[in-house]
Amino acid sequence: MATTTLIKGARSTRSTIALKLLMAASGIVFILFVLAHMYGNLKAFSGELAYNEYAEHLRTFGEPMLPYGGLLWILRVVLLASLVAHVGAAVALWKRAHAQRPVKYAVKKNKASSLSSRTMRWGGVALLLFVVWHLLQFTIVKINVGEGGQGSDITENPYRLLTGAFQPEQWWMVLIYMFAMLALAFHLHHGTFSAIQTLGFTNTAESRARARIAGWVVAIVVAGGFSLVPLFTVFGVIS
């Protein structure tokens, strides 16, 4: 009976490690994607022509070996698979942790944990909802929340659709995106550190400190870069 218990425990440990590795790998995919996506967004500072040319280039990239929009569909499939893996692994790990501690502590102490680690779960849910809205707004439906509405040619102009969403009249859209970027920053900060830790690069105090710094750098660069376009648009720098 003890041997059976040990075997089950070993299997559980191995599967938990596998789930953590899956989360780390899918998380790295998302980090690379948001860095590339942020770079594309910053093309808005170069003006309408440069931004729209960049958007069109993403659709024609790889032709004739790839069909029109082929690269985007490859990215969508990879990102969807990564999302399913990331969320599935996160839910499985949460269920295991909850099952191991069915009774909550009378006094919950969070002194040893950071704010970003404590907000990972609900921050992840908020980011998932934001991504759904973001896709509806700029990709799937192309919702024009600015002047002209859905019937205008703005929906077929990536630059005008982007900048039109963050005009002073749409200040609430800026607030939504700033809140989402705050959640993204927390998620990236802890997620980057966790991925580095899972991959075994935090065996010393110095390496753990470097991993935390890496988490802050990724969080600030990505969330800060994404925030520039809404902020500079609402204040009239990007018109």
N, C-alpha and C positions, 0 to 999 in steps of 0.2 A: 504493500500500500504506500509506503514511504517512497519507494522507487518510482511508482506511478506519479506521485505528487511532484517529485523532482523533475521527471520528464515533462510533465505539463507546465511546470514553472519555467523550465528551460525553453520550451516552445513559445510560451507567452513572452518571455524576454526577447527572443529572437524576432518574433513578429512585431513587438513594440519597437525594436531598433529599426526594423524594415520600414515601419510606418513613419518613424522620424526621418529616415533617409529619404523616403518618398516626399515628405513635406519639404525637406531641405532642397531636393532637386527641383521640385515644382516651384518652390519659392525663388530659386535662382533664375528660372525661366522668366518669372514675372519681373524680377529686378532688371534683367536685361531688356525686357520689353518696355518697361516704363521709362528706362533711360533713353531708348531709341524713340519712343513716343514723345517724350519731353523735348528731345532735339527737334523733332518735326514741328511741335507746337511753337517753338521759338522762332521758326521761319516766319511767323506772323510779323516779327519786327522788321523783316526785309520788304514787307509790303504785299499787296494783293497778288501781283503777278508771280512773285517768287513762291509764295505760299501755295497758290493754285497749281503752279508747275510741279512743285514737290508732291502735292496730293495726286496729280495725274501720273507722275513718274512711278509712284507706288503701284499703280494699276497696270502700267506698261512694262514694269521691271521684268526682265527675263524673256521678253518676246524675241523671236517666235518660239523658243523652246517651251515657254510657259504661255498659257492662254491669257487673254486680257483679264486682269484681276487675279491671276493665278497665285502670285505671292501673297496677296491678302487672304485668300482662302487657305493657303498652307498655314499662315500665321493663326488664322481663326481656329483651325483644327487643333494645332499644337496648344494654343491657349485654352481651348475648351477642355482638352484632355488634361492639361495641367490643373485647371480649375477643379475638375471632378476629382482628380487625385489629391489635390491640396485640401479641399473641403472634406472629402471622404476620410482622409487620414486624420484630420483635425477632430472630426466627430468621433472617430474610433478611439483616438487617444483620450479624448475627454471622457467618453463612456468608461474606459478602463480605469482612469484616475478616479472617477466618481464611484465605481464599483469597489475599488480598493479602500475607499473611505466613505462608506454609506452614511455615517453619522457626522454631521458638520461640527466643527469645533465651537465650543461655547463662546470663546473669544478668538476672533480671527486676527492674526498678526501679519501685517504686510510690510514690516520694517525692512526685511531683507530683499523685497521685490521692488522693481521699478514701476513707475506709472505705466510705461509702455507695455510691460509684461502683464499687468493687471487688466489692461484694457484690450488685450489681443482678441478675446472672443467677441465682445460686442463691437469692437472696432472693425473686426473682420466682417461681421454682419452688416454694419453700416456701409463698408466699402463695397460689399456685394450688391446692396441696393443701389448705391451710387453708380456702379458700373452698368447695371441694367438701365438706369435713367440715361447715362452718358451714351450708351449704344443707341437707345431709342432716339435721343436728341440729334446725334451727329452721324449715325450710320444707318440704322434700320429704317426708321420713319423719317428722320431729318426734320425735327420739330423746330420751327422758327418761332421763338418766344418774343422776338423783337418786332420792329415796324414791318408791316406788309403781310404778316401772317403766313399761313400755309400755302396760299394760292400764289405767292410771289415767286419770282425767279431766284430769290435769295437762297432757297433750299437747294438749288443746284450749283451754288457758288460757295465752295468750302470756306473761303476767307470771310465772306460776308455773313455766312451762317455762324461762324465762330465769333467774330467781333460783334455781330448784332445781338448775341446772347448776353453780352456784358456791358451794354450801354447804361448810362446813369438811370434810365427808366426801369431797367431790369436789375437794380441793386440787389434784389433778393437772390438772383441767380449767383451773383458774386459771393454772397454769404454762404450759399449752399456749397459752392466749390471750395471756399476757404475752410469750411468745416470738414469737407471730404479730404482736403489736403492735410489737415491736422491729424485726422484719423490715419491717413496714409503714412505720415511721418512717424507716428507712434508704431504702426505696424511694421514699417521698414526697419526702424531702429532695433526693435526686439527680434524681428524675423531674421535680419542679417546676422546678429549675434548668435541666435539659435542655430542657424544654418552652419556657421563657422564652427560652433561647438559640436554639432552633430557629426560634422566631417572630421572631427578629431584634432582641430588646430588650436585648442585652448587648454593645453596641458600644463601651462605655467601661468603665474600671476601676470607676467609681462604679456603673454599672448592673449590672455583674457582682456587685459586693458586695451590692447590693440584691436581686438574684436569689437569691443564697445565703441571705440573711436570710429572704426569702420562703419558700425551701425549708424552713428550720428552723421557721418559724412554722407552716406547713401541717403539717409532720411532728409537731410537739409538740402542736398543738391537736387534730389528728385522733387520733393514737395515744394521747395522754393522755386525751382524752375517752372513747374506747372502753375504756380501762383502768379508768376510775372505777367502772363498774357491777360487774365481777368483783371488784375489790378491796374496795369498800364492802359487797358482799354477803358475801364470805367472812369479813369482820371484823364482820359483824352490824349494820352501819348500815342497809342495805337488807334487810328481812326478808320 
